[in-house]
Amino acid sequence: MVLVTGGTGFLGSILIKRLLASGVAVRATKRRTSVIPPELTGLPALTWMDADVNDFFALSDAFDGVSKVYHCAGMISYHPADRQQLMTVNVAGTANVVSLALQHHVRLLHVSSIAAIGQPKHGGEATEADLWEYTPGQLGYAVAKYEGEMEVWRGIAEGLDAVIVNPSLIIGASARTEGSDSSGAIFAMLHNGLNFYTDGSIGLIDVEDTAKAMVLLMDHPAISGQRFVLSNVNMTYRALLAQCSAHLGRPAPKHRARPWMLSVAWRAAGVLAFFTGKRPLITRETARSARQRLQFSNRKIVAATGMVFKPIEQTLKEICKTLK
């Protein structure tokens, strides 16, 4: 029996489908308010349990009789107001998972983030060896994912059999498009009309490839006490938006969003949010991250597993087809 936390999420649900297709019996956890995807209901090899990662005793019941745990549950937010909740879910929740994994002697695969990977000192692509450093203005999400990963390293030091993955931006046609923190939001904004691009760049990976890499690593028992960057390609936001615009049959964003524009934008968004009661679509943190030029190396995961990635162009076409 394999346990998947956060089974109703974007990545968790795709991972469950892959595991079931390979003949593995799965137990998945969810929050009481979470909605199970229709395609994951009524399946004899899949059992659902209500067990929030911050509810230690409910989570403990979910660990009974399992041999492997994929820890996918987590919170994504780039809003300063969510900083404490990010720490509660991504750090304290992960600490619970690690403690129970040690107690039950199970193998753990933890989903961290490239937000917990440090930037290389001399430019180029970041690797697993680049250590994260705290700097003023650091994203609350990055701090939470880093400290959550430290809980796993704590468990490894205590004898836990575990492997960590650090995915770049996970994309796919099934990603939700509402909310500024979802990976599908940028495609939805482009579909609705987006006139500006930023100077930044980001690593991209298909959600199916992410799940595939996770299973390959979990099923390789000799790999333990390590972390792996999961990323397919590095792409500038301008190139990404141009490709998607072509697939959507829309003009590509033509105007470069300069730093001062982003500064005005997040302040204006904050004022608008104050009067509307809705969350701002852009914050100081997201404005800063949109300008970062991030590149990541996938050499380690390829060397360890022989991973072959799905062409990112195909993924982008599938996303845009869904939007259309």
Backbone bond lengths (Angstrom), bond angles and torsions (degrees), N, CA, C in turn:
res aa  C-N    CA-C-N  psi(-1)  N-CA   C-N-CA  omega(-1)  CA-C   N-CA-C  phi
1 M - - - 1.467 - - 1.529 109.75 -
2 V 1.327 116.33 132.46 1.450 122.86 179.23 1.527 108.98 -112.00
3 L 1.323 116.29 138.16 1.467 121.20 178.66 1.523 109.81 -105.82
4 V 1.333 115.87 134.64 1.460 122.50 175.33 1.521 107.87 -122.78
5 T 1.332 117.21 117.26 1.465 119.74 174.90 1.530 108.37 -85.79
6 G 1.325 115.48 149.01 1.464 118.97 -179.04 1.513 111.99 67.46
7 G 1.316 116.60 42.06 1.462 121.36 -173.29 1.516 115.96 -67.76
8 T 1.334 117.85 -21.05 1.466 119.27 -179.05 1.528 112.15 -88.92
9 G 1.325 117.73 -4.88 1.461 121.35 -177.82 1.517 112.74 -74.43
10 F 1.322 115.20 173.42 1.464 123.15 -178.72 1.526 111.33 -55.24
11 L 1.328 117.21 -53.80 1.461 121.22 180.00 1.515 111.86 -76.04
12 G 1.325 117.43 -43.84 1.460 120.67 -176.98 1.511 113.24 -57.75
13 S 1.331 117.01 -41.96 1.469 120.07 -178.18 1.527 111.59 -67.91
14 I 1.329 117.00 -37.71 1.470 120.06 177.62 1.528 110.62 -68.24
15 L 1.322 116.66 -39.62 1.461 120.90 177.52 1.525 110.74 -61.89
16 I 1.319 117.18 -43.64 1.472 121.05 179.56 1.529 110.46 -59.67
17 K 1.313 117.38 -43.49 1.474 120.85 179.09 1.521 110.83 -59.70
18 R 1.325 116.54 -42.33 1.472 120.45 179.76 1.530 110.45 -64.83
19 L 1.330 117.08 -44.00 1.457 120.71 -179.57 1.527 111.48 -63.98
20 L 1.322 116.61 -44.07 1.467 120.30 179.32 1.522 111.26 -63.35
21 A 1.338 116.49 -39.21 1.467 120.76 -179.84 1.521 111.87 -64.28
22 S 1.341 116.73 -25.07 1.473 120.69 179.16 1.525 112.38 -90.77
23 G 1.344 116.92 3.11 1.460 121.11 176.73 1.509 115.29 89.24
24 V 1.331 117.29 14.89 1.463 121.60 -179.03 1.527 110.51 -90.16
25 A 1.329 116.73 135.07 1.462 121.14 174.16 1.524 108.64 -78.75
26 V 1.334 116.06 133.43 1.456 120.64 -173.25 1.529 111.28 -124.43
27 R 1.322 114.52 136.64 1.465 121.26 167.15 1.524 105.90 -111.97
28 A 1.323 117.49 129.28 1.461 121.14 -177.06 1.520 110.54 -123.15
29 T 1.316 115.78 141.17 1.460 119.64 177.11 1.525 110.37 -102.49
30 K 1.313 114.23 154.70 1.459 121.89 176.79 1.514 108.62 -151.97
31 R 1.328 115.60 163.40 1.459 119.54 171.15 1.525 108.92 -79.93
32 R 1.324 116.17 157.72 1.469 119.72 -178.06 1.521 112.70 -58.54
33 T 1.325 116.65 -32.12 1.470 120.47 -177.01 1.524 113.21 -87.40
34 S 1.318 117.65 -6.39 1.470 120.52 -177.92 1.520 111.11 -74.20
35 V 1.314 115.56 147.87 1.471 122.11 179.97 1.521 109.01 -102.98
36 I 1.319 116.50 125.76 1.458 121.12 178.95 1.526 108.97 -74.73
37 P 1.331 118.73 130.29 1.469 120.91 176.73 1.519 110.35 -56.51
38 P 1.327 118.07 137.73 1.476 121.03 -177.22 1.517 113.77 -53.31
39 E 1.346 116.96 -35.83 1.465 119.70 -177.69 1.519 112.78 -73.72
40 L 1.349 116.85 -7.43 1.466 120.64 179.21 1.529 111.59 -113.27
41 T 1.300 117.13 26.41 1.466 121.68 176.59 1.527 110.04 -111.05
42 G 1.327 115.49 146.71 1.459 120.94 175.47 1.518 114.90 69.05
43 L 1.327 117.59 25.23 1.464 120.65 179.86 1.526 109.40 -98.22
44 P 1.344 118.07 125.67 1.471 120.77 -174.42 1.524 114.33 -62.58
45 A 1.329 118.16 -28.38 1.463 120.63 -177.43 1.528 112.38 -90.73
46 L 1.341 116.72 4.68 1.471 120.59 -177.40 1.526 110.43 -124.53
47 T 1.330 115.76 125.99 1.462 122.31 178.58 1.520 109.52 -118.03
48 W 1.331 116.45 133.35 1.459 121.21 179.37 1.525 110.53 -104.68
49 M 1.336 115.78 141.62 1.460 121.41 176.01 1.525 109.31 -134.64
50 D 1.335 116.09 137.99 1.458 120.82 172.89 1.524 107.72 -80.31
51 A 1.325 116.28 110.50 1.470 120.14 -178.02 1.518 109.07 -156.50
52 D 1.312 116.16 95.77 1.455 121.34 175.25 1.526 108.82 -67.33
53 V 1.346 117.45 142.14 1.467 119.66 -177.90 1.528 112.32 -65.03
54 N 1.324 117.21 -16.98 1.460 119.72 177.60 1.522 112.81 -93.36
55 D 1.331 116.85 2.09 1.460 122.32 174.75 1.529 107.28 -104.15
56 F 1.320 116.12 91.56 1.464 121.36 -171.55 1.521 112.54 -57.35
57 F 1.313 118.05 -42.39 1.459 120.41 -173.72 1.530 111.88 -74.15
58 A 1.336 117.79 -37.74 1.464 119.97 175.19 1.521 109.89 -65.88
59 L 1.309 115.62 -39.54 1.466 120.59 179.62 1.526 110.37 -66.83
60 S 1.329 116.48 -35.56 1.458 120.66 179.04 1.521 111.38 -60.38
61 D 1.335 117.08 -40.51 1.465 120.54 177.97 1.530 111.21 -62.04
62 A 1.332 116.48 -35.16 1.461 120.50 -178.75 1.525 111.99 -67.62
63 F 1.342 117.40 -23.25 1.460 121.66 -178.78 1.530 113.26 -81.08
64 D 1.315 117.86 -13.58 1.461 120.52 -177.13 1.533 111.22 -61.36
65 G 1.319 116.54 122.76 1.457 121.36 172.76 1.518 115.71 80.83
66 V 1.324 118.69 9.74 1.462 119.67 179.66 1.528 109.76 -102.28
67 S 1.327 116.46 154.90 1.466 121.46 -179.64 1.526 112.21 -113.68
68 K 1.308 116.92 -21.00 1.461 121.60 -179.26 1.528 109.21 -137.60
69 V 1.328 115.92 144.35 1.461 120.97 179.99 1.528 109.99 -131.88
70 Y 1.317 115.67 126.03 1.460 122.00 171.56 1.532 106.86 -102.13
71 H 1.311 116.48 113.71 1.466 119.92 -178.01 1.531 109.76 -95.05
72 C 1.341 115.03 93.96 1.469 121.94 -178.86 1.517 112.54 -101.65
73 A 1.334 117.21 -17.06 1.468 120.29 -176.03 1.522 110.08 -64.07
74 G 1.294 115.28 137.99 1.465 120.12 179.33 1.512 109.92 178.73
75 M 1.303 115.01 170.24 1.464 121.56 -178.97 1.521 109.29 -117.12
76 I 1.341 115.63 135.71 1.461 121.96 175.10 1.509 108.29 -116.02
77 S 1.306 116.01 123.52 1.463 121.09 175.65 1.517 108.76 -161.03
78 Y 1.326 115.66 142.82 1.459 121.29 176.49 1.527 110.98 -116.12
79 H 1.325 115.85 19.93 1.457 121.26 179.46 1.525 109.80 -96.07
80 P 1.325 117.70 128.33 1.468 120.94 -179.53 1.524 113.56 -54.95
81 A 1.337 116.87 -30.82 1.460 120.46 -178.27 1.523 112.25 -66.44
82 D 1.331 117.14 -18.54 1.468 121.08 -177.00 1.522 112.90 -96.42
83 R 1.308 117.35 7.64 1.463 120.41 -173.36 1.535 112.38 -57.52
84 Q 1.326 117.67 -45.78 1.454 120.64 -178.72 1.526 111.31 -67.05
85 Q 1.328 116.66 -40.78 1.461 119.37 179.16 1.522 111.21 -66.00
86 L 1.325 116.72 -35.65 1.463 120.49 175.64 1.523 110.79 -59.35
87 M 1.335 116.40 -42.43 1.454 120.59 179.21 1.533 110.79 -66.37
88 T 1.317 116.14 -39.34 1.464 120.44 -179.20 1.519 111.25 -63.21
89 V 1.329 116.56 -47.53 1.466 120.79 -176.21 1.525 111.80 -77.34
90 N 1.326 116.47 -51.03 1.460 120.15 -170.81 1.526 114.35 -82.29
91 V 1.329 117.19 -20.88 1.463 119.75 179.63 1.531 110.67 -106.04
92 A 1.332 116.61 -61.21 1.469 119.33 -179.19 1.528 110.89 -63.53
93 G 1.336 117.12 -38.91 1.466 120.25 178.54 1.517 111.63 -63.96
94 T 1.331 116.36 -42.71 1.469 120.18 178.08 1.520 110.88 -65.95
95 A 1.325 117.11 -36.75 1.472 120.40 177.10 1.526 110.24 -58.94
96 N 1.329 117.72 -39.88 1.465 121.24 177.32 1.524 110.83 -62.89
97 V 1.335 116.40 -45.32 1.467 120.85 -179.50 1.524 110.23 -61.36
98 V 1.323 116.84 -44.27 1.469 121.28 -179.26 1.534 110.90 -63.68
99 S 1.323 116.70 -44.44 1.467 120.09 -179.21 1.519 111.35 -62.40
100 L 1.331 116.74 -40.70 1.462 120.52 179.63 1.530 111.35 -71.65
101 A 1.332 116.75 -35.05 1.466 119.86 176.94 1.529 110.56 -63.40
102 L 1.327 116.36 -40.11 1.462 120.25 175.95 1.528 111.08 -64.61
103 Q 1.324 115.89 -43.58 1.460 121.47 -177.38 1.526 111.65 -64.49
104 H 1.345 115.89 -38.09 1.467 120.05 -175.65 1.531 112.88 -96.70
105 H 1.329 117.10 0.03 1.468 122.38 177.05 1.533 111.46 56.68
106 V 1.315 115.95 50.44 1.467 120.55 179.51 1.530 109.60 -110.27
107 R 1.307 115.81 160.13 1.470 122.16 175.85 1.530 108.14 -86.36
108 L 1.330 115.90 134.38 1.463 121.04 -174.24 1.523 110.91 -119.37
109 L 1.331 115.73 134.71 1.456 121.16 167.87 1.517 107.26 -116.25
110 H 1.328 115.29 118.31 1.460 121.51 -175.53 1.523 110.63 -104.70
111 V 1.338 115.87 130.32 1.462 121.12 177.30 1.523 108.65 -90.94
112 S 1.317 115.77 104.48 1.453 121.56 175.27 1.531 107.97 -94.37
113 S 1.306 118.99 -136.34 1.464 121.93 -178.05 1.519 109.59 -161.97
114 I 1.328 116.37 157.05 1.461 118.78 172.89 1.524 110.46 -66.21
115 A 1.342 116.16 -14.16 1.469 119.19 175.82 1.521 110.90 -64.08
116 A 1.347 117.00 -18.26 1.463 121.59 179.35 1.532 112.25 -98.33
117 I 1.347 116.55 6.66 1.459 122.06 176.39 1.523 108.42 -96.90
118 G 1.320 117.39 134.31 1.454 120.70 179.02 1.514 112.58 -76.98
119 Q 1.321 116.30 160.71 1.452 121.32 177.52 1.524 110.39 -85.49
120 P 1.339 117.84 139.33 1.466 120.41 -179.68 1.525 111.12 -63.33
121 K 1.319 116.17 144.28 1.463 121.48 -175.60 1.525 112.52 -68.50
122 H 1.332 116.47 -29.45 1.461 119.03 -174.77 1.531 111.77 -119.21
123 G 1.303 116.73 33.35 1.451 120.16 178.66 1.517 112.91 76.75
124 G 1.316 116.91 -170.95 1.458 121.50 -179.06 1.517 111.64 82.88
125 E 1.325 115.99 -160.73 1.462 121.97 -176.17 1.525 111.06 -87.39
126 A 1.316 115.39 136.64 1.463 120.63 176.13 1.524 109.44 -75.36
127 T 1.323 116.23 144.48 1.459 122.02 178.86 1.529 109.79 -127.33
128 E 1.325 115.16 177.90 1.455 121.36 179.28 1.535 112.01 -61.21
129 A 1.323 116.65 -21.34 1.465 120.18 -177.74 1.522 113.11 -82.49
130 D 1.330 117.31 -10.87 1.465 120.67 -179.44 1.525 109.29 -82.46
131 L 1.329 115.67 119.10 1.452 121.29 -173.86 1.526 111.60 -88.40
132 W 1.303 114.76 137.33 1.468 122.64 179.43 1.522 109.38 -70.12
133 E 1.329 115.91 139.49 1.458 120.98 177.99 1.521 109.06 -128.76
134 Y 1.327 115.15 138.64 1.467 118.91 178.31 1.518 109.42 -76.39
135 T 1.332 115.31 131.55 1.460 121.75 175.46 1.516 108.58 -132.74
136 P 1.328 117.90 151.96 1.470 120.58 177.56 1.530 110.23 -57.11
137 G 1.310 115.63 138.84 1.455 120.36 -179.88 1.514 113.91 83.25
138 Q 1.338 117.09 5.95 1.459 120.97 179.48 1.529 110.05 -60.58
139 L 1.330 116.33 140.37 1.460 121.12 177.60 1.526 110.47 -55.58
140 G 1.335 116.63 135.34 1.453 120.49 175.65 1.516 111.21 -59.25
141 Y 1.329 116.54 -35.34 1.467 121.21 177.99 1.528 110.43 -62.58
142 A 1.340 116.63 -42.65 1.462 120.50 179.98 1.525 111.16 -63.80
143 V 1.330 116.68 -42.59 1.462 120.73 179.10 1.530 110.18 -61.04
144 A 1.340 115.83 -45.33 1.468 120.33 -178.07 1.527 111.80 -65.65
145 K 1.335 117.33 -41.78 1.465 119.59 179.83 1.524 111.19 -68.21
146 Y 1.326 116.70 -37.22 1.462 120.08 177.43 1.530 110.31 -64.27
147 E 1.321 117.07 -48.40 1.465 119.29 -177.84 1.532 110.92 -68.65
148 G 1.331 117.18 -31.97 1.455 119.67 174.33 1.519 111.46 -64.25
149 E 1.335 116.00 -41.27 1.463 120.03 177.22 1.526 110.34 -63.92
150 M 1.322 117.30 -35.07 1.464 120.41 178.32 1.524 111.43 -62.70
151 E 1.324 117.79 -29.92 1.467 120.58 175.62 1.529 110.59 -64.53
152 V 1.326 116.13 -36.84 1.463 119.60 178.43 1.525 110.20 -69.31
153 W 1.332 116.76 -41.88 1.468 119.35 176.95 1.533 110.53 -62.87
154 R 1.326 116.25 -34.33 1.465 119.95 175.03 1.526 109.88 -60.90
155 G 1.333 116.40 -44.34 1.456 120.19 178.58 1.520 112.05 -63.99
156 I 1.334 116.73 -40.02 1.463 120.78 178.82 1.532 110.31 -61.41
157 A 1.323 116.27 -39.80 1.471 120.81 177.78 1.517 111.42 -63.78
158 E 1.345 116.75 -25.45 1.458 121.60 -179.95 1.529 112.13 -94.43
159 G 1.342 116.70 8.00 1.459 120.13 175.25 1.518 115.33 106.07
160 L 1.329 118.59 6.70 1.462 121.30 -179.07 1.526 111.16 -71.14
161 D 1.330 115.66 135.29 1.465 122.55 173.34 1.530 106.48 -85.74
162 A 1.315 116.82 103.33 1.467 119.53 -173.38 1.517 111.40 -147.52
163 V 1.326 114.60 153.98 1.459 122.61 173.73 1.522 106.93 -135.45
164 I 1.331 116.27 146.36 1.465 122.42 -176.01 1.521 109.30 -117.97
165 V 1.335 117.05 137.94 1.461 120.39 172.81 1.524 108.84 -116.70
166 N 1.319 115.06 143.33 1.461 122.46 179.36 1.527 108.55 -120.85
167 P 1.339 117.72 84.61 1.468 119.68 -178.29 1.526 111.76 -72.93
168 S 1.335 114.81 147.94 1.454 120.03 169.81 1.528 107.45 -79.65
169 L 1.328 118.63 -158.22 1.464 120.10 -178.31 1.521 109.75 -65.85
170 I 1.326 116.16 116.11 1.466 121.43 -178.11 1.525 108.68 -86.46
171 I 1.325 116.35 124.37 1.458 120.86 -178.14 1.528 109.82 -125.87
172 G 1.312 115.36 158.89 1.457 120.80 178.82 1.512 110.18 174.08
173 A 1.313 116.15 160.01 1.458 121.05 -175.98 1.520 112.89 -64.75
174 S 1.344 117.69 -21.83 1.462 120.10 -177.09 1.524 113.13 -91.00
175 A 1.339 117.86 2.08 1.468 120.29 179.43 1.519 109.77 -67.50
176 R 1.333 115.89 140.55 1.460 118.88 176.71 1.523 109.01 -68.24
177 T 1.322 116.64 149.73 1.465 121.35 -175.85 1.514 112.77 -110.41
178 E 1.343 117.53 -2.02 1.459 119.06 177.63 1.512 109.52 -92.58
179 G 1.317 116.88 148.83 1.460 121.27 178.53 1.512 111.75 90.06
180 S 1.305 116.94 135.54 1.460 121.32 -176.46 1.516 113.16 -72.10
181 D 1.332 118.54 -11.36 1.457 121.20 -176.82 1.530 112.84 -96.78
182 S 1.314 118.30 -3.02 1.453 120.21 -178.21 1.515 110.22 -87.08
183 S 1.360 116.02 150.43 1.460 119.49 -179.01 1.524 111.36 -68.44
184 G 1.328 116.86 -21.16 1.455 119.32 179.16 1.518 113.69 -84.04
185 A 1.346 117.22 -8.74 1.463 120.85 -174.98 1.519 112.30 -63.53
186 I 1.337 116.74 -39.24 1.453 119.88 -177.77 1.524 111.28 -64.08
187 F 1.339 116.84 -35.03 1.458 120.30 178.83 1.524 110.66 -72.67
188 A 1.326 116.49 -36.49 1.456 120.23 177.35 1.526 110.85 -65.15
189 M 1.340 116.75 -41.75 1.469 120.10 178.27 1.521 110.82 -63.94
190 L 1.334 116.66 -38.29 1.456 120.55 178.59 1.524 110.31 -64.97
191 H 1.314 116.07 -40.74 1.459 120.79 179.03 1.524 111.31 -64.51
192 N 1.318 115.89 -34.83 1.463 120.37 -178.56 1.528 112.78 -83.39
193 G 1.327 116.30 -9.44 1.452 120.18 179.33 1.512 111.66 115.00
194 L 1.328 116.98 104.80 1.459 122.00 -179.00 1.524 107.17 -130.86
195 N 1.319 117.05 122.18 1.462 120.77 -172.46 1.522 114.30 -103.43
196 F 1.344 116.71 -8.96 1.456 119.44 -174.48 1.528 111.40 -121.55
197 Y 1.319 115.74 150.79 1.454 122.19 172.16 1.530 108.21 -128.07
198 T 1.314 116.53 159.80 1.460 121.21 179.05 1.525 109.89 -110.74
199 D 1.322 115.39 170.14 1.467 120.79 -177.71 1.521 113.54 -80.75
200 G 1.320 117.67 -6.23 1.453 120.43 -172.62 1.510 114.59 -74.68
201 S 1.334 115.59 173.75 1.460 122.68 175.12 1.519 108.26 -142.67
202 I 1.324 115.68 162.82 1.461 120.37 -174.09 1.521 109.67 -151.99
203 G 1.337 116.48 156.72 1.451 121.57 172.07 1.518 109.30 -87.97
204 L 1.320 116.80 145.70 1.461 122.38 -178.23 1.520 110.57 -128.47
205 I 1.337 116.11 145.68 1.462 121.21 173.98 1.514 109.29 -149.51
206 D 1.312 116.33 140.33 1.460 122.32 176.98 1.530 109.44 -69.52
207 V 1.318 117.06 143.60 1.463 120.86 -179.11 1.532 111.10 -62.35
208 E 1.333 117.35 -34.25 1.467 120.29 178.08 1.526 110.72 -65.10
209 D 1.329 116.72 -39.64 1.459 120.44 177.72 1.526 111.46 -66.71
210 T 1.326 115.88 -35.83 1.467 119.56 178.50 1.519 110.42 -62.46
211 A 1.326 116.45 -47.71 1.465 120.62 178.38 1.530 111.26 -63.73
212 K 1.320 116.39 -39.74 1.472 120.98 178.85 1.521 111.10 -60.60
213 A 1.331 116.97 -46.45 1.463 121.07 179.91 1.518 111.44 -63.91
214 M 1.322 117.00 -38.26 1.459 121.25 179.47 1.527 111.15 -62.09
215 V 1.314 116.56 -43.73 1.469 120.17 -179.77 1.524 110.46 -67.81
216 L 1.333 117.07 -40.70 1.466 120.46 178.06 1.524 111.06 -58.93
217 L 1.314 116.87 -43.23 1.462 121.09 -179.70 1.532 111.56 -70.14
218 M 1.326 117.27 -43.16 1.459 120.89 179.90 1.520 111.20 -61.13
219 D 1.336 116.42 -37.21 1.461 121.03 -177.18 1.526 112.85 -86.89
220 H 1.320 116.86 11.13 1.469 121.96 177.77 1.531 107.30 -115.13
221 P 1.341 117.41 83.00 1.473 121.16 -171.51 1.521 114.73 -60.01
222 A 1.329 117.88 -21.54 1.460 119.68 179.04 1.525 111.89 -71.90
223 I 1.331 116.12 -17.75 1.468 120.50 178.96 1.522 108.52 -90.64
224 S 1.307 117.10 111.99 1.455 121.71 -178.90 1.525 108.81 -154.15
225 G 1.331 115.92 149.94 1.448 119.82 178.93 1.511 113.03 68.29
226 Q 1.328 117.38 29.66 1.460 122.22 -179.05 1.526 109.95 -133.49
227 R 1.335 114.70 164.32 1.453 119.41 172.25 1.521 109.59 -127.20
228 F 1.339 115.70 154.33 1.454 122.09 -174.56 1.519 110.78 -135.80
229 V 1.329 115.77 127.72 1.461 120.66 171.53 1.520 107.98 -73.20
230 L 1.334 116.62 129.74 1.462 121.48 175.54 1.519 107.68 -111.99
231 S 1.313 115.96 105.87 1.464 120.79 -179.72 1.515 108.13 -154.93
232 N 1.313 116.05 141.20 1.459 121.26 -178.58 1.521 110.74 -94.43
233 V 1.333 116.57 -61.56 1.466 120.79 -177.57 1.526 109.89 -133.64
234 N 1.322 114.97 157.06 1.458 121.87 170.75 1.525 106.93 -104.45
235 M 1.327 115.72 132.53 1.458 119.46 -175.02 1.517 110.46 -144.04
236 T 1.333 116.55 139.52 1.458 119.36 174.50 1.521 108.73 -71.71
237 Y 1.324 115.52 153.68 1.459 118.79 177.81 1.530 110.61 -62.19
238 R 1.315 116.53 -34.70 1.468 119.88 179.81 1.526 110.78 -62.69
239 A 1.348 116.84 -46.46 1.462 120.08 179.51 1.528 111.09 -65.93
240 L 1.335 116.52 -39.95 1.460 120.71 179.20 1.531 110.92 -61.02
241 L 1.331 116.23 -47.44 1.461 120.49 -178.79 1.516 111.38 -67.17
242 A 1.325 117.00 -34.75 1.467 120.37 179.33 1.527 110.82 -66.31
243 Q 1.340 116.50 -43.54 1.459 119.47 179.43 1.521 111.75 -63.32
244 C 1.331 115.38 -45.43 1.467 119.30 -178.98 1.531 111.25 -66.56
245 S 1.298 117.34 -36.84 1.466 120.89 178.08 1.521 110.37 -60.36
246 A 1.334 115.64 -40.83 1.459 119.55 179.03 1.526 110.94 -63.30
247 H 1.340 116.81 -41.63 1.465 120.25 179.45 1.526 111.79 -68.17
248 L 1.324 116.32 -30.36 1.463 120.81 -179.48 1.526 112.41 -86.78
249 G 1.313 116.38 -8.84 1.463 120.13 -178.11 1.518 111.98 71.19
250 R 1.318 116.32 33.29 1.467 121.47 -179.09 1.526 109.86 -122.30
251 P 1.333 116.95 156.72 1.466 119.19 176.88 1.528 110.22 -65.41
252 A 1.310 115.99 141.21 1.469 120.22 177.30 1.517 109.74 -73.13
253 P 1.324 117.84 148.13 1.468 120.25 175.48 1.532 110.21 -54.87
254 K 1.309 116.53 131.52 1.462 121.05 -174.28 1.529 113.67 -105.20
255 H 1.316 116.67 -20.11 1.459 119.87 -171.42 1.526 111.40 -103.17
256 R 1.330 115.76 131.12 1.461 121.22 177.41 1.522 109.51 -80.50
257 A 1.324 116.01 127.18 1.462 120.77 177.62 1.528 108.22 -81.29
258 R 1.301 116.48 105.87 1.458 121.08 -178.36 1.532 109.84 -77.28
259 P 1.336 117.03 158.98 1.464 120.61 -177.47 1.518 114.10 -51.07
260 W 1.335 117.45 -41.89 1.455 119.07 -178.31 1.525 111.35 -68.21
261 M 1.341 116.06 -31.11 1.462 119.84 177.12 1.526 110.71 -65.71
262 L 1.342 115.12 -44.07 1.460 119.25 179.02 1.519 110.67 -64.00
263 S 1.329 116.51 -37.23 1.459 120.94 178.12 1.527 111.12 -62.00
264 V 1.328 116.06 -43.82 1.467 120.75 177.36 1.520 110.02 -66.26
265 A 1.344 116.17 -40.42 1.463 121.10 -174.91 1.519 112.28 -62.88
266 W 1.354 117.23 -46.23 1.462 117.43 -176.99 1.525 111.46 -70.09
267 R 1.326 116.91 -31.12 1.459 119.27 176.81 1.533 111.00 -69.72
268 A 1.327 115.87 -42.18 1.462 119.97 178.61 1.527 110.85 -65.29
269 A 1.342 115.86 -38.43 1.466 120.14 178.56 1.521 110.54 -63.76
270 G 1.327 116.35 -36.68 1.457 120.55 178.34 1.518 112.35 -65.85
271 V 1.332 116.21 -40.78 1.465 120.54 177.69 1.520 110.59 -64.57
272 L 1.338 115.91 -44.26 1.467 120.19 179.40 1.523 110.74 -62.36
273 A 1.326 116.91 -40.83 1.466 120.95 179.93 1.522 110.89 -63.69
274 F 1.331 116.45 -35.19 1.464 120.94 179.31 1.529 110.86 -60.45
275 F 1.322 116.61 -40.88 1.458 120.62 -176.85 1.525 113.14 -84.01
276 T 1.341 117.21 -29.90 1.472 119.79 -177.82 1.519 113.20 -91.90
277 G 1.347 116.55 -20.79 1.458 119.50 -176.47 1.511 113.12 79.85
278 K 1.340 117.09 2.59 1.465 121.06 178.97 1.528 110.06 -97.93
279 R 1.289 115.30 156.03 1.454 119.77 179.74 1.529 110.38 -69.73
280 P 1.338 117.36 141.99 1.465 119.83 178.48 1.526 110.71 -68.73
281 L 1.339 116.23 143.13 1.453 120.73 178.53 1.521 111.67 -75.22
282 I 1.333 116.51 -19.34 1.459 120.84 178.24 1.523 109.10 -137.37
283 T 1.313 116.47 135.61 1.466 122.71 178.21 1.527 108.71 -122.23
284 R 1.323 115.98 172.44 1.465 119.26 177.36 1.529 110.41 -58.06
285 E 1.343 116.64 -37.48 1.459 120.50 -178.12 1.524 111.35 -68.43
286 T 1.340 117.62 -44.81 1.459 119.82 -179.30 1.521 111.25 -69.79
287 A 1.334 117.48 -33.86 1.465 120.93 176.75 1.520 110.67 -63.28
288 R 1.332 116.17 -40.77 1.464 120.26 179.43 1.526 110.71 -68.10
289 S 1.322 117.16 -43.51 1.467 120.16 -177.66 1.523 111.58 -67.87
290 A 1.336 118.10 -29.14 1.466 121.46 -179.80 1.517 112.24 -66.35
291 R 1.334 116.64 -17.84 1.461 120.83 -179.44 1.521 112.67 -97.23
292 Q 1.336 117.33 -8.40 1.458 120.24 -177.79 1.526 111.29 -73.28
293 R 1.302 115.30 138.41 1.461 120.28 177.74 1.525 108.36 -101.66
294 L 1.313 114.98 96.54 1.464 122.03 -173.21 1.518 110.74 -105.34
295 Q 1.327 115.57 135.22 1.463 121.52 176.05 1.528 108.28 -139.54
296 F 1.321 115.31 140.92 1.458 119.85 -174.94 1.520 110.92 -134.25
297 S 1.326 115.55 145.35 1.462 122.01 -179.32 1.529 110.76 -96.15
298 N 1.326 116.67 137.92 1.474 120.97 176.23 1.526 111.65 -109.68
299 R 1.327 116.34 16.06 1.466 119.32 -174.50 1.528 112.60 -61.96
300 K 1.330 117.70 -36.49 1.462 119.58 -175.79 1.526 111.93 -68.11
301 I 1.337 118.21 -45.08 1.462 120.33 -179.02 1.530 110.58 -66.90
302 V 1.318 117.91 -35.52 1.463 121.25 178.50 1.532 110.00 -66.96
303 A 1.330 116.50 -44.17 1.465 120.10 -179.76 1.524 111.89 -65.82
304 A 1.333 117.41 -36.00 1.467 121.17 -175.68 1.524 113.15 -78.32
305 T 1.328 117.02 -32.99 1.473 120.07 -172.13 1.519 114.59 -124.09
306 G 1.331 118.37 -10.74 1.459 120.07 -174.10 1.518 112.25 72.65
307 M 1.326 116.70 21.97 1.461 123.12 -177.03 1.529 112.32 -52.73
308 V 1.325 115.67 129.65 1.461 122.50 173.96 1.525 107.48 -115.27
309 F 1.318 116.83 124.31 1.455 121.09 -174.03 1.528 112.67 -91.03
310 K 1.301 114.27 147.80 1.460 121.85 173.15 1.536 108.18 -69.44
311 P 1.333 118.92 136.78 1.469 119.62 178.78 1.526 111.35 -56.12
312 I 1.316 116.97 127.59 1.460 119.93 -176.45 1.522 110.88 -64.59
313 E 1.324 116.82 -27.05 1.468 120.69 177.24 1.526 110.25 -60.56
314 Q 1.335 116.48 -38.32 1.464 120.45 178.77 1.523 110.82 -65.86
315 T 1.335 115.95 -41.12 1.461 120.01 178.12 1.524 111.13 -61.77
316 L 1.313 116.57 -45.03 1.471 120.69 -179.64 1.522 111.03 -62.49
317 K 1.325 116.92 -39.42 1.462 120.35 177.65 1.526 110.87 -62.59
318 E 1.345 116.72 -41.64 1.464 121.11 -178.98 1.533 110.60 -65.20
319 I 1.346 117.04 -41.15 1.445 120.44 178.92 1.521 110.89 -63.31
320 C 1.317 116.17 -46.81 1.471 120.30 -177.70 1.521 111.74 -67.82
321 K 1.319 116.58 -32.94 1.480 120.11 176.96 1.519 109.78 -64.85
322 T 1.343 116.50 -40.23 1.457 120.63 178.29 1.531 111.09 -64.48
323 L 1.333 116.53 -41.54 1.467 120.59 179.48 1.524 111.52 -64.70
324 K 1.340 116.22 -35.85 1.465 120.03 -178.07 1.520 111.80 -75.48
